[in-house]
Every structure is written in structure tokens, then in C-alpha cells.
């Protein structure tokens, strides 16, 4: 916990921050990542979003007082004071339902900074993972943090983070499909997973990668179309063509074929004539 406190203070006071003492800045070619889905959720009544969790700011217990002071400090631009107060919520009130939200707030600060300094992606992911230690639906921040974790994976080229965030949301669509914004958050995690895979993996193994997660041929092919677009955004057209051809070889549905053909035409991709949509 001392290391975390030191990291929070130093990173809030400096422009550049590395993941740990003695580590150099991470250098990752992130291409042109897709826009963050969860950025648009803050104004909606989505679990974990700012709009959804205004109800937390009622009452008068000590944890809430610290949480209020922390958000006020952060909103006022005092990063050091705000982060220290959020950490106090975690350290001094471990059983409070505000703890996951305090971790989420800390993760969000590094999430924003990681967009300019990718070395902070691991710090953001660390706090988002802490949110995930308390189960949903009581922990309203759970699935929002899962989406952020997936997005951190896309930003930092970390397939493990992207996959873990995606897996939590995939499970959420089965167990808590009625939660607000679940479909939107799942779609965002699916895009983030494609972004991360496009930066770290091999296109020839894409079908196996997705099929292992969906266990469904139609879903696998549909999600591979998302990967085609992710490869294009990463400036890897040949890899996009490899994945596109793999989809076409498996006789996709008319809907998937039309979506894929749109991507092929829009980005002027080349696929074997024998593999084109009918």
C-alpha cells in the first residue's frame, strides 16, 4: 500500500510516470485506437458511471465524507489531495461499499493520463482490477471497470487485460443482462478485445482465438469482422486481408458477409476471388 501511495502522489505531481521504480517508459505502437465507448456512458444511468452513482453522495458516514472531499478536490484540480483522500477511503474503510468506487475513481485518473502516456496504462489496469474483487450486482462499478480494463488492454497492447475485461462482460450478458447499458458495455469490450488482438497476436490464429470464447460459429465470424476493422486502424492491411479471407472461407451468413464486404470496399482490401461474398 505504501508503494501505491507513493505512486499516486508522484504520478499526480509529474507529467511522466513509469509503472514502477526503476522501470523505463513503455513504448507501444497503438496505431489509431477506436474511441472509448465508456467515455460516452458517464452521462447515462449506467452502473459505475458518474450519473448512476450520484446516489452514493447521500448520507454522512466517515467513508462518504472522505469520498466527497476526494471528488471535490479532483474536480477542483487538486490531484494529489484528491487521490490521497480516495486512498484513505480504501485504507481506513475497507468494508465500505464505496471502496470499489474509490478504486474506480483512481483508475479513471490514470485512464485519462494513459491516453497521452501509455506507461500509465498498467496503473489504471491495477485499480480497475481492484474494483473487480467485489462481485456484482452489489458492486455497481464492476462491469464499468471491466470495460475500462478491456480498453486499457487495447490502449497498451495488453491482450490479457483486454481479454479479462471482455470475459467479465461476456459473463455479465448472461447473468445480469437486465442491468442498464450492459449491451453497450459488452459491445465496447468486444471492440477493445479486437484492438488488443490486432496489436499483439497473429491473424492466422484469429478464428481459434474467438471460437474458444464464443463456442459459436456465427458469433465467431461476426466478431472477426470487428478484428478486420481493428487491423485496418492499426495500419496492418495485410493482416486485415488474412482475417477477411478466413471469414469468407467459412461461408458466413448474409449479414456477416455484407458487413465484411463493406469493410473490404471501404478500405480497398484484397481477398482471393474465390473467397469473395456471393
C-alpha positions in Angstrom: 0.0 0.0 0.0 2.9 2.4 0.6 4.1 1.8 -3.0 0.6 2.7 -4.2 0.5 5.8 -2.1 4.0 6.9 -3.4 2.9 6.2 -7.0 -0.3 8.2 -6.7 1.5 11.2 -5.3 4.4 11.1 -7.7 2.3 10.5 -10.8 -0.1 13.2 -9.8 2.7 15.7 -9.5 4.6 14.8 -12.7 3.9 14.7 -16.4 5.5 11.3 -17.0 5.2 8.3 -14.8 6.6 4.8 -15.2 4.9 1.6 -13.9 7.4 1.2 -11.0 10.7 2.2 -9.5 13.5 1.6 -12.0 11.3 0.8 -14.9 11.6 2.8 -18.1 8.7 4.2 -20.1 6.6 1.7 -22.1 6.8 2.1 -25.9 3.9 0.6 -27.7 2.7 1.3 -31.2 -1.0 1.8 -30.6 -1.9 3.0 -34.1 -5.3 4.8 -34.1 -7.4 3.2 -31.4 -11.2 3.3 -31.6 -12.9 5.9 -29.5 -13.6 4.8 -25.9 -17.1 3.5 -25.5 -17.2 4.2 -21.8 -16.4 7.9 -22.2 -20.0 8.2 -23.5 -21.5 6.3 -20.6 -20.7 8.9 -17.9 -23.9 10.9 -18.8 -26.1 7.9 -18.7 -27.6 5.8 -15.9 -25.0 3.0 -16.4 -23.6 1.0 -13.4 -20.4 2.6 -12.3 -20.9 5.8 -14.3 -20.9 9.2 -12.7 -24.6 9.8 -13.4 -25.6 6.4 -12.0 -23.6 6.7 -8.7 -24.8 10.1 -7.6 -26.9 8.2 -5.0 -23.6 7.4 -3.3 -23.2 11.0 -2.2 -26.1 10.8 0.3 -25.6 10.0 4.0 -22.9 11.2 6.4 -20.6 8.3 7.4 -16.9 8.9 7.5 -16.1 7.0 4.3 -18.6 9.1 2.5 -17.1 12.3 3.9 -13.7 11.3 2.6 -15.2 10.3 -0.8 -17.0 13.6 -1.1 -13.8 15.5 -0.2 -11.8 13.5 -2.7 -14.2 14.1 -5.6 -14.4 17.8 -4.7 -10.6 18.0 -4.7 -10.3 16.2 -8.0 -13.0 18.3 -9.6 -11.1 21.4 -8.4 -7.9 20.3 -9.9 -6.0 19.1 -6.8 -4.9 15.7 -8.0 -2.6 14.9 -5.0 -5.2 15.7 -2.3 -8.0 14.0 -4.2 -6.0 10.8 -4.8 -4.8 10.7 -1.2 -8.4 11.1 0.1 -9.6 8.3 -2.2 -6.8 6.1 -0.9 -7.9 6.8 2.6 -11.4 5.5 1.8 -9.7 2.3 0.7 -7.3 2.0 3.7 -9.4 3.2 6.5 -12.9 1.9 5.5 -12.2 -1.4 3.8 -15.7 -2.8 4.3 -17.4 0.3 2.9 -19.4 -0.1 -0.4 -17.6 3.0 -1.5 -14.2 1.1 -1.8 -14.8 -0.2 -5.3 -15.9 3.3 -6.4 -12.8 4.9 -4.9 -10.7 2.4 -6.8 -12.6 3.2 -9.9 -12.0 6.9 -9.5 -8.3 6.3 -9.1 -8.3 4.1 -12.1 -10.1 6.7 -14.1 -7.4 9.3 -13.4 -4.7 7.0 -14.8 -7.0 6.0 -17.7 -7.2 9.6 -18.8 -3.4 10.1 -18.4 -2.6 6.8 -20.2 -4.2 8.2 -23.4 -1.2 10.6 -23.6 1.4 8.5 -21.7 0.8 4.8 -22.3 3.2 3.9 -19.4 0.3 4.7 -17.0 -1.9 2.0 -18.6 -0.7 -0.6 -16.1 -1.5 1.6 -13.2 -5.0 2.2 -14.5 -5.5 -1.5 -15.0 -4.3 -2.3 -11.5 -7.0 -0.1 -10.0 -9.7 -1.5 -12.3 -8.7 -5.0 -11.3 -9.2 -4.0 -7.6 -12.8 -2.9 -8.4 -13.4 -6.4 -9.8 -12.5 -8.1 -6.4 -16.0 -7.2 -5.2 -18.8 -9.1 -7.1 -21.8 -7.6 -8.9 -24.6 -6.6 -8.8 -24.0 -5.2 -5.3 -20.8 -3.7 -6.7 -22.3 -1.3 -9.2 -18.9 -0.3 -10.5 -18.0 -3.9 -11.5 -18.9 -4.0 -15.2 -17.9 -0.4 -15.9 -14.4 -1.3 -14.5 -14.4 -4.4 -16.7 -15.0 -2.3 -19.7 -12.2 0.1 -18.7 -9.9 -2.8 -18.1 -10.6 -4.1 -21.7 -10.0 -0.6 -23.0 -6.7 -0.4 -21.1 -5.7 -3.6 -22.8 -6.4 -2.1 -26.2 -4.5 1.1 -25.4 -1.5 -0.7 -24.0 -1.5 -3.6 -26.3 -2.1 -5.9 -23.4 -4.2 -8.9 -24.6 -4.6 -10.3 -21.1 -6.3 -7.2 -19.7 -8.5 -6.9 -22.8 -9.5 -10.5 -22.6 -10.2 -10.4 -18.8 -12.4 -7.3 -19.1 -14.2 -8.8 -22.1 -14.7 -12.1 -20.3 -16.3 -10.4 -17.3 -18.7 -8.6 -19.6 -19.5 -11.7 -21.6 -20.5 -13.4 -18.3 -22.4 -10.3 -17.4 -24.6 -10.6 -20.5 -25.7 -14.0 -19.3 -26.1 -13.3 -15.6 -27.1 -9.6 -15.4 -28.4 -8.8 -18.9 -31.1 -6.6 -17.4 -28.5 -4.1 -15.9 -28.6 -0.7 -17.7 -26.1 -0.3 -20.5 -24.9 -4.0 -20.4 -25.2 -4.4 -24.2 -23.4 -1.1 -24.8 -20.6 -2.0 -22.4 -20.3 -5.5 -23.9 -20.0 -4.1 -27.4 -17.3 -1.7 -26.2 -15.3 -4.6 -24.6 -15.6 -6.6 -27.8 -14.1 -3.7 -29.8 -11.4 -3.3 -27.2 -10.5 -7.0 -27.5 -10.2 -6.7 -31.2 -8.0 -3.7 -30.8 -5.7 -5.5 -28.4 -5.6 -8.7 -30.5 -4.7 -6.6 -33.6 -1.6 -5.3 -31.8 -0.3 -8.4 -30.2 -1.4 -11.6 -31.9 -1.3 -13.4 -35.3 -4.1 -13.1 -37.8 -3.9 -16.7 -38.8 -4.9 -17.7 -35.3 -7.9 -15.3 -35.0 -10.6 -17.9 -35.7 -9.3 -20.2 -32.9 -9.0 -17.3 -30.5 -12.6 -16.2 -31.0 -14.1 -19.6 -31.3 -12.6 -20.6 -28.0 -14.5 -17.7 -26.4 -17.8 -17.9 -28.3 -18.2 -21.7 -29.0 -20.5 -20.5 -31.7 -19.5 -20.3 -35.4 -21.8 -17.4 -36.4 -20.7 -15.3 -33.4 -17.0 -16.1 -34.1 -17.3 -14.9 -37.7 -19.2 -11.8 -36.8 -16.6 -10.9 -34.2 -13.8 -11.5 -36.7 -15.2 -8.7 -38.9 -14.6 -6.4 -35.9 -11.0 -7.6 -36.0 -10.7 -6.8 -39.7 -11.5 -3.2 -38.9 -9.2 -3.2 -35.9 -6.3 -4.4 -38.1 -7.0 -1.6 -40.6 -7.0 1.0 -37.8 -3.6 -0.4 -36.7 -2.3 0.1 -40.3 -2.0 -3.6 -40.9 -3.9 -4.1 -44.1 -2.3 -7.4 -44.9 -3.4 -8.9 -41.6 -6.9 -7.5 -42.2 -7.0 -9.3 -45.5 -5.9 -12.5 -43.9 -8.7 -12.4 -41.4 -11.2 -11.3 -44.0 -10.3 -14.3 -46.2 -10.6 -16.6 -43.2 -14.1 -15.4 -42.6 -15.2 -15.8 -46.2 -13.7 -19.4 -46.4 -16.2 -20.4 -43.7 -19.4 -19.5 -45.6 -20.6 -16.7 -43.3 -24.2 -15.6 -43.1 -25.6 -13.0 -45.5 -25.5 -10.4 -42.7 -21.8 -11.1 -41.8 -20.9 -11.2 -45.4 -22.5 -7.8 -46.1 -20.7 -6.3 -43.1 -17.4 -7.7 -44.2 -17.9 -6.6 -47.8 -18.4 -3.1 -46.5 -15.1 -3.2 -44.7 -13.3 -4.7 -47.8 -14.7 -2.0 -50.1 -14.2 0.9 -47.6 -10.5 0.0 -47.0 -9.8 -1.3 -50.5 -8.7 -4.7 -49.1 -7.7 -7.5 -51.4 -9.1 -11.0 -50.9 -8.9 -14.1 -53.2 -11.6 -14.0 -55.9 -12.7 -17.5 -54.8 -13.3 -16.2 -51.3 -15.5 -13.2 -52.1 -19.1 -12.9 -51.0 -21.6 -14.4 -53.4 
